[in-house]
Amino acid sequence: MNGLVSAKKDSNSEEHGTNVGRFLAKRGLLLMKESRDVAAVRCDYGNKLIVSTLILSTAKSTRGNTSYGIRFGHTDEEGIERESAFLDFDEIEELIGAFEFVDNLARQMLNEQRDYTEVTYSTKDNIKFGFYQSEGQQQAFIDVGGYGNSVFLDVDKLQSLKRTIQTATQHLVSKGAGAENIEL
């Protein structure tokens, strides 16, 4: 399992949560929030995963105070949002790599007889995704809030979700996201 290495360590590795989450928690400033729904991914049991772009900036300044990210929302069968979490722009490349790794591993393991096996990846805001395999059957899951309320979908749909994230990323780049624009 050398294809995916532990998360990058940098000067901000001690901080918890996302830049987007910290930005939203700031008080005493005028905040401008721009969002766009990119897709609603249908999951099993009537649940949906809503993927949206999110651009946050302060109204005081147009330079240096902007944060870009992706928002994931989990809605139940009645359309009520149950949980949401954020992904910072600087996490996207690693997340896409994790999707590739998980997909390849699922394909390799598909015909293997194993005890219950679970493969997961977690982001800074505790979005967890992966798959489990038991008795030759596989099921993908995504837990948006980190509270164990996962949505389930076919493993093949993880590639569709990856493409949705890539589409969201392209939109963010078109709006100015890039390494020089990430609030640290």
LUMVODO-102884 format. One record per residue: residue in three letters; x, y, z of N, C-alpha, C in turn. Coordinates in steps of 0.001 Angstrom, whole numbers, padded with zeros to 6 digits, always signed. Layout:
% residues N
AlaXYZXYZXYZ...
This chain:
% residues 184
Met+000829-001192+000000+000000+000000+000000+000866+001246+000000Asn+001755+001337-000938+002624+002489-000996+002088+003578-001908Gly+000922+003405-002483+000370+004381-003414-000153+005638-002761Leu-000552+005559-001507-001098+006711-000805-000333+006869+000492Val+000252+008017+000672+001075+008269+001835+000282+009129+002796Ser+000729+009186+004039+000018+009999+005022-000056+011449+004574Ala-001016+012166+005124-001263+013553+004741-000016+014404+004915Lys+000097+015445+004086+001231+016361+004135+001288+017035+005493Lys+002495+017240+005963+002690+017979+007195+003286+019324+006833Asp+002704+020387+007349+003226+021715+007101+003066+022533+008359Ser+003354+023797+008271+003308+024649+009453+001915+024756+010049Asn+000879+024458+009287-000492+024543+009798-001039+023192+010233Ser-000200+022154+010285-000709+020817+010560-001263+020687+011968Glu-000907+021594+012861-001438+021537+014221-002860+022084+014299Glu-003268+022884+013331-004601+023455+013333-005611+022406+012917His-006785+022483+013508-007846+021545+013179-008882+022219+012304Gly-009521+021452+011472-010559+021978+010603-009976+022627+009366Thr-010868+023199+008587-010483+023770+007305-010321+025283+007399Asn-009623+025847+006428-009533+027301+006322-010927+027890+006117Val-011731+027217+005280-013096+027680+005017-013895+027710+006323Gly-013800+026669+007123-014516+026625+008398-014064+027721+009345Arg-012757+027947+009426-012239+029025+010280-012687+030387+009759Phe-012717+030551+008441-013154+031800+007824-014609+032085+008216Leu-015457+031053+008140-016870+031223+008489-017068+031540+009971Ala-016120+031131+010804-016235+031354+012243-015795+032750+012669Lys-015165+033519+011785-014706+034855+012132-015896+035748+012465Arg-015696+036604+013438-016746+037535+013865-016255+038966+013703Gly-017170+039892+013595-016833+041295+013521-016366+041752+012153Leu-016759+041047+011115-016418+041480+009771-017568+041169+008841Leu-017596+041898+007772-018620+041711+006758-018140+040625+005804Leu-018873+039558+005718-018473+038395+004941-019317+038275+003681Met-018657+038017+002563-019358+037765+001315-019154+036288+000983Lys-020259+035594+000745-020206+034162+000465-020862+033905-000885Glu-020120+033227-001760-020634+032865-003080-020602+031346-003183Ser-021718+030752-003581-021733+029289-003711-022473+028892-004979Arg-022132+027701-005455-022786+027151-006638-022911+025644-006441Asp-024143+025139-006560-024344+023689-006523-023781+023101-007809Val-022938+022095-007669-022320+021453-008823-023081+020187-009190Ala-023440+019387-008194-024162+018142-008469-024802+017617-007195Ala-025827+016814-007410-026446+016046-006333-026262+014581-006706Val-025457+013885-005935-025161+012483-006215-026162+011622-005449Arg-026933+010844-006199-027912+009959-005563-027195+008782-004913Cys-027565+008535-003681-026980+007439-002921-028087+006438-002598Asp-027730+005349-001984-028709+004341-001609-029644+004871-000514Tyr-030792+004259-000399-031778+004535+000656-032338+005955+000599Gly-032343+006572-000582-032957+007881-000760-032099+009064-000353Asn-030880+008835+000090-029993+009923+000488-029333+010551-000738Lys-028887+011787-000573-028141+012483-001620-026929+013151-000992Leu-025907+013289-001807-024731+014036-001432-024687+015251-002354Ile-024809+016441-001791-024805+017682-002554-023390+018251-002526Val-022835+018508-003714-021493+019067-003824-021629+020490-004359Ser-021062+021455-003625-021149+022871-003987-019787+023529-003876Thr-019564+024540-004710-018364+025353-004531-018675+026430-003510Leu-017626+026935-002881-017792+027970-001872-016615+028941-001971Ile-016949+030225-002121-015933+031275-002158-016309+032274-001073Leu-015404+032488-000143-015638+033406+000965-014633+034534+000904Ser-015104+035739+001115-014184+036879+001171-014759+037938+002103Thr-013865+038775+002596-014323+039879+003426-014662+041042+002515Ala-015632+041824+002906-016065+042953+002086-015076+044119+002174Lys-014195+044114+003174-013209+045176+003336-012201+045193+002202Ser-011785+044031+001793-010679+043936+000858-010981+042871-000186Thr-010469+043065-001380-010662+042053-002416-009405+041227-002621Arg-008356+041507-001870-007090+040801-002079-006585+040219-000761Gly-006263+038937-000777-005652+038313+000378-006614+037787+001415Asn-007878+038155+001354-008849+037685+002322-009936+036860+001650Thr-009532+035937+000817-010477+035076+000120-010111+033630+000387Ser-011119+032821+000618-010914+031399+000843-011815+030633-000122Tyr-011261+029604-000744-011975+028799-001733-012103+027375-001203Gly-013245+026767-001484-013416+025387-001059-014623+024732-001689Ile-014834+023514-001255-015982+022726-001705-016768+022320-000465Arg-018070+022415-000563-018967+022041+000529-019679+020752+000154Phe-019720+019818+001080-020448+018564+000908-021609+018563+001893Gly-022818+018345+001387-023993+018264+002244-024680+016925+002069His-025112+016348+003146-025812+015057+003132-027287+015321+003428Thr-028157+015002+002473-029596+015131+002692-030214+013745+002793Asp-031233+013641+003607-031897+012348+003788-032981+012141+002730Glu-033720+011059+002868-034749+010708+001878-035873+011734+001791Glu-036020+012570+002810-037039+013622+002795-036487+014958+002288Gly-035206+014971+001896-034590+016190+001391-034083+017133+002467Ile-034054+016680+003706-033595+017501+004818-032090+017317+004979Glu-031365+018444+005015-029917+018335+005186-029602+017896+006600Arg-028808+016841+006699-028436+016271+007989-027061+016713+008449Glu-026133+016840+007516-024769+017188+007863-024119+017920+006702Ser-023065+018660+007012-022257+019259+005946-020828+019383+006451Ala-019908+019475+005502-018489+019630+005826-017809+020310+004641Phe-016615+020812+004891-015897+021586+003891-014577+020926+003505Leu-014160+021233+002304-012868+020806+001787-012165+022060+001291Asp-010983+022355+001813-010216+023500+001349-009674+023243-000054Phe-009464+024323-000797-008927+024208-002147-007604+023443-002155Asp-006765+023675-001158-005453+023013-001139-005529+021520-000800Glu-006690+021010-000437-006866+019583-000158-007345+018793-001381Ile-007784+019487-002411-008465+018827-003529-007562+017839-004259Glu-006341+018235-004557-005445+017347-005303-005214+016038-004554Glu-004987+016133-003258-004780+014925-002454-006044+014068-002410Leu-007209+014712-002309-008469+013974-002288-008677+013209-003593Ile-008399+013840-004720-008559+013175-006021-007612+011971-006111Gly-006394+012137-005603-005467+011012-005549-005992+009880-004672Ala-006630+010236-003578-007210+009221-002694-008351+008476-003397Phe-009169+009200-004170-010227+008537-004938-009630+007505-005886Glu-008550+007886-006580-007890+006959-007509-007374+005729-006769Phe-006718+005960-005642-006152+004871-004867-007244+003917-004372Val-008307+004473-003810-009408+003665-003285-010066+002871-004408Asp-010283+003505-005556-010893+002816-006692-010018+001652-007169Asn-008721+001888-007316-007809+000819-007749-007764-000321-006741Leu-007721+000013-005473-007686-001013-004435-008977-001827-004420Ala-010110-001163-004601-011394-001877-004638-011425-002869-005803Arg-010930-002442-006944-010894-003346-008109-009977-004548-007849Gln-008831-004307-007213-007904-005389-006910-008514-006386-005916Met-009249-005883-004952-009779-006729-003883-011087-007420-004238Leu-011734-006987-005310-013089-007430-005620-013272-008948-005579Asn-012372-009691-006158-012538-011140-006224-011805-011893-005126Glu-011294-011180-004146-010597-011819-003037-011578-012171-001921Gln-011364-013322-001319-012137-013677-000133-011394-013118+001068Arg-012029-012248+001802-011408-011587+002946-012380-011554+004109Asp-011804-011349+005286-012642-011005+006422-013156-009595+006168Tyr-014062-009124+006997-014558-007759+006825-013355-006820+006715Thr-013313-006045+005634-012214-005122+005372-012796-003766+005024Glu-012219-002733+005607-012679-001364+005362-011484-000502+004974Val-011642+000298+003937-010612+001226+003468-011214+002619+003531Thr-010552+003549+004235-011101+004905+004386-010027+005967+004178Tyr-010494+007144+003811-009674+008341+003717-010438+009446+004433Ser-009727+010292+005200-010366+011393+005929-009714+012716+005587Thr-010539+013763+005507-010048+015116+005250-009917+015869+006566Lys-009444+017127+006484-009292+017961+007679-010624+018167+008407Asp-011711+018279+007645-013023+018534+008248-013775+017236+008504Asn-013041+016136+008513-013572+014825+008875-014573+014261+007874Ile-014421+014613+006602-015172+013929+005558-014458+012598+005365Lys-015171+011514+005502-014563+010200+005334-015235+009499+004161Phe-014433+008889+003321-015002+008094+002253-014152+006857+002076Gly-014740+005875+001468-014024+004634+001205-015001+003541+000840Phe-014611+002312+001155-015497+001189+000896-015221+000105+001920Tyr-016187-000781+002059-015955-001972+002861-016242-003175+001988Gln-015643-004270+002368-015842-005518+001639-016067-006626+002656Ser-017074-007422+002389-017393-008551+003259-018031-009636+002411Glu-017515-010815+002526-018051-011975+001814-018185-011720+000312Gly-017167-011084-000278-017147-010854-001716-018000-009692-002198Gln-018672-008980-001308-019504-007831-001671-018819-006550-001222Gln-018899-005513-002077-018322-004214-001744-019408-003157-001715Gln-019206-002166-000846-020122-001031-000742-019289+000200-000422Ala-019447+001263-001184-018770+002524-000899-019597+003316+000099Phe-018932+004199+000828-019629+005048+001794-018936+006398+001875Ile-019720+007388+002290-019201+008725+002551-019877+009220+003823Asp-019061+009651+004776-019546+010216+006035-019140+011680+006030Val-020115+012565+005895-019825+013986+005739-019486+014661+007058Gly-020148+014321+008120-019933+015046+009366-019047+014365+010374Gly-018627+013149+010092-017790+012444+011043-018553+011864+012214Tyr-019866+011767+012093-020674+011250+013187-021205+009850+012921Gly-020686+009209+011904-021100+007850+011600-022384+007744+010802Asn-022909+008858+010308-024128+008842+009493-023741+008791+008029Ser-023214+007681+007612-022719+007536+006252-023845+007410+005247Val-023565+007862+004031-024415+007549+002893-023696+006455+002126Phe-024458+005567+001516-023886+004416+000835-024181+004499-000652Leu-023245+004012-001462-023414+004008-002896-022528+002910-003483Asp-022764+002607-004748-021937+001622-005428-020514+002155-005534Val-019535+001269-005448-018133+001664-005545-017871+002406-006854Asp-018511+001989-007942-018317+002655-009236-018716+004130-009210Lys-019628+004518-008322-020062+005914-008251-018998+006829-007641Leu-017980+006249-007019-016902+007088-006492-016192+007829-007622Gln-016074+007191-008788-015450+007862-009933-016307+009034-010412Ser-017618+008872-010365-018525+009959-010728-018377+011115-009742Leu-018258+010789-008473-018064+011814-007455-016729+012526-007667Lys-015695+011790-008031-014391+012387-008319-014520+013392-009468Arg-015243+013030-010526-015434+013942-011662-016209+015196-011225Thr-017159+015035-010328-017902+016179-009797-016966+017126-009063Ile-016054+016572-008282-015087+017389-007548-014152+018093-008528Gln-013774+017424-009590-012934+018054-010613-013675+019207-011295Thr-014959+019036-011558-015773+020111-012136-015846+021294-011182Ala-016051+021018-009895-016087+022081-008891-014747+022813-008839Thr-013666+022066-008943-012328+022657-008917-012132+023587-010107Gln-012560+023158-011280-012438+024005-012475-013195+025315-012285His-014373+025237-011680-015148+026450-011424-014395+027374-010463Leu-013829+026806-009404-013093+027619-008434-011878+028287-009081Val-011177+027556-009930-010027+028122-010635-010479+029269-011538Ser-011628+029080-012204-012137+030151-013077-012510+031400-012282Lys-012743+031242-010984-013089+032364-010116-011872+032924-009373Gly-010679+032381-009681-009468+032941-009096-008746+032076-008091Ala-009237+030885-007823-008555+030027-006857-007230+029548-007420Gly-006293+029411-006556-004956+028944-006906-004088+029048-005678Ala-002912+028526-005756-002018+028487-004590-001804+029858-003983Glu-001700+030905-004808-001448+032239-004288-002681+032862-003630Asn-003860+032266-003819-005088+032852-003272-005580+032162-002008Ile-004938+031100-001600-005424+030345-000447-005064+031104+000831Glu-006069+031321+001681-005801+031989+002957-005169+030980+003888Leu-004045+031337+004479-003349+030428+005405-003499+030892+006823
